[in-house]
Amino acid sequence: MTLLNTEAAITIIDKYYSDHHPAKNILLIHSRRVQQKALQIAHKHPELEADQQFLAEAALLHDIGIFMTHAPEIGCSGKHPYICHGYLGHEILIKEGMPRHALVCERHTGTGLTAAEIQRQKLPLPVREMIPLSIEEQIICFADKFFSKGREPEREKSIDEITHTLKKYGNDKVEIFLKWKNIFL
């Protein structure tokens, strides 16, 4: 696999996470694992014509908003609920002039969230469609499900573990994930 330049993505992470930020190492471990998985998928499936440079950058940046959330177990002491990290990351990357990357942040939660789900569940999110649309958004969303930011961030979860977790959010989420599995693996 070709080594891709991700210096710009790392520079942006460094801008928001000092070397002493307790979540920086967790973010980097997780994001690099997601990046590896996403690039493996793109390499295995050239017919998808995924932009590998974009995948490499966006996978590193997809969780940039976590520092603004209250998730002490991963070193984050922000004021927002953790579910907000996607749209918060979106806002950061819009400011950084990276609108395409920003969409990955916003659309990677679960297998995506519809405006109706956000409204029905009264989630503390802007009421808008947050469904991964581009092939790159879908690949990163899929790859993200295999890795935790909690205990054992290096360990890749099994399909069964992922589907068990997704069942809590509805069979439609499991179906989306399994559809992606059939395409990407």
C-alpha positions in Angstrom: 0.0 0.0 0.0 1.3 3.5 -0.8 2.2 5.8 2.0 -0.1 8.8 1.9 0.7 12.3 3.1 -1.4 13.1 6.2 0.7 15.9 7.5 -2.1 18.4 7.2 -4.5 16.3 9.2 -1.9 15.8 12.0 -1.2 19.6 12.0 -5.0 20.2 12.6 -5.1 17.6 15.4 -2.0 19.3 17.0 -3.8 22.6 16.8 -6.7 21.4 19.0 -4.8 18.8 21.1 -1.6 19.7 22.9 0.9 17.0 23.5 -0.3 17.0 27.1 -4.0 16.6 26.4 -5.1 13.3 28.0 -7.3 12.3 25.0 -4.6 13.0 22.2 -3.0 9.5 22.4 -6.4 7.8 22.5 -7.6 9.8 19.5 -4.5 9.0 17.5 -4.5 5.3 18.3 -8.2 5.0 17.4 -8.0 7.2 14.3 -4.9 5.4 12.9 -6.6 2.0 13.3 -9.7 3.4 11.5 -7.4 4.8 8.8 -5.7 1.4 8.4 -9.0 -0.4 8.1 -10.4 2.2 5.6 -7.3 2.0 3.4 -7.4 -1.8 3.4 -10.9 -1.7 2.2 -10.1 0.8 -0.6 -7.0 -1.3 -1.6 -9.1 -4.5 -1.7 -11.9 -2.8 -3.7 -10.4 -0.6 -6.4 -13.8 -0.8 -8.2 -15.2 1.5 -5.5 -12.9 4.2 -6.7 -12.5 5.6 -3.2 -10.1 8.6 -2.9 -7.4 7.1 -0.8 -5.7 10.4 0.1 -9.0 11.7 1.3 -9.7 8.5 3.2 -6.4 8.7 5.0 -6.9 12.3 6.1 -10.6 12.1 6.9 -10.1 8.9 9.0 -7.5 10.7 11.1 -9.9 13.7 11.6 -13.3 12.0 12.0 -13.2 12.2 15.8 -11.5 15.6 16.2 -14.5 17.0 18.1 -14.2 14.6 21.1 -12.3 17.1 23.3 -15.4 19.3 23.4 -17.4 16.5 25.0 -17.8 15.2 28.5 -16.1 11.8 28.3 -13.7 11.5 31.3 -13.0 7.9 30.6 -11.1 8.9 27.5 -9.7 12.2 28.9 -12.3 14.6 27.6 -13.7 17.3 29.9 -15.8 19.4 27.6 -19.4 20.4 28.3 -21.3 18.6 25.5 -22.6 15.0 25.6 -20.4 12.6 23.7 -22.9 12.1 20.9 -22.2 15.7 19.9 -18.6 15.0 18.9 -19.5 14.5 15.2 -21.2 17.8 14.6 -18.7 19.6 16.8 -15.9 18.1 14.6 -17.9 19.2 11.6 -17.9 22.8 12.9 -14.1 22.6 13.5 -13.3 21.3 10.1 -15.6 23.9 8.4 -13.6 26.6 10.1 -10.4 24.9 8.9 -11.7 25.1 5.3 -12.3 21.3 5.0 -16.0 20.9 4.2 -15.7 17.4 2.7 -13.8 16.2 5.8 -16.3 17.9 8.0 -19.1 15.8 6.5 -17.3 12.6 7.6 -17.2 13.9 11.2 -20.9 14.6 11.2 -22.0 11.5 9.4 -20.0 8.7 11.1 -22.1 8.2 14.3 -23.5 4.7 14.4 -24.4 4.0 10.8 -25.6 7.5 10.5 -28.6 9.4 11.9 -31.6 10.7 10.1 -33.2 14.0 11.0 -36.3 12.1 12.1 -34.3 9.9 14.5 -32.6 12.9 16.0 -36.0 14.6 16.5 -37.8 11.4 17.7 -35.1 10.5 20.2 -34.6 14.2 21.3 -30.9 13.9 20.7 -28.9 17.0 21.5 -27.9 17.4 17.8 -28.9 19.8 15.0 -32.0 18.3 13.3 -30.6 17.4 9.9 -29.7 14.3 7.9 -26.4 12.9 9.2 -26.2 9.8 7.0 -22.9 8.8 5.2 -23.5 9.3 1.5 -20.2 9.2 -0.3 -18.3 5.9 -0.6 -15.5 7.5 1.5 -18.0 8.5 4.3 -19.4 5.0 4.2 -16.0 3.3 4.4 -14.9 5.4 7.4 -18.2 4.9 9.2 -17.9 1.2 8.7 -14.2 1.0 9.7 -14.9 3.1 12.8 -17.2 0.4 14.2 -14.3 -2.0 14.6 -12.4 0.1 17.1 -13.2 1.5 20.5 -11.6 4.6 22.2 -12.1 2.9 25.6 -10.3 -0.2 26.8 -8.2 -2.0 24.3 -8.2 0.6 21.5 -5.9 -1.5 19.4 -8.2 -4.5 19.4 -10.4 -5.0 16.4 -13.9 -6.0 17.3 -15.6 -8.9 15.6 -18.7 -8.6 13.3 -20.8 -10.3 16.0 -19.6 -7.8 18.7 -20.5 -4.9 16.4 -23.9 -6.2 15.4 -24.7 -6.9 19.0 -24.0 -3.3 19.9 -25.9 -1.9 16.9 -29.0 -4.0 17.8 -29.6 -1.6 20.7 -30.2 1.1 18.1 -32.5 -0.9 15.9 -32.4 -3.7 13.3 -32.1 -1.1 10.5 -28.7 -0.1 11.9 -27.6 -3.8 11.8 -28.9 -4.2 8.3 -26.9 -1.1 7.1 -23.7 -2.4 8.7 -24.2 -5.9 7.2 -24.8 -4.4 3.8 -21.5 -2.6 4.1 -19.8 -5.8 5.3 -20.9 -7.5 2.1 -19.5 -4.7 0.0 -16.3 -3.9 1.9 -15.0 -7.2 3.3 
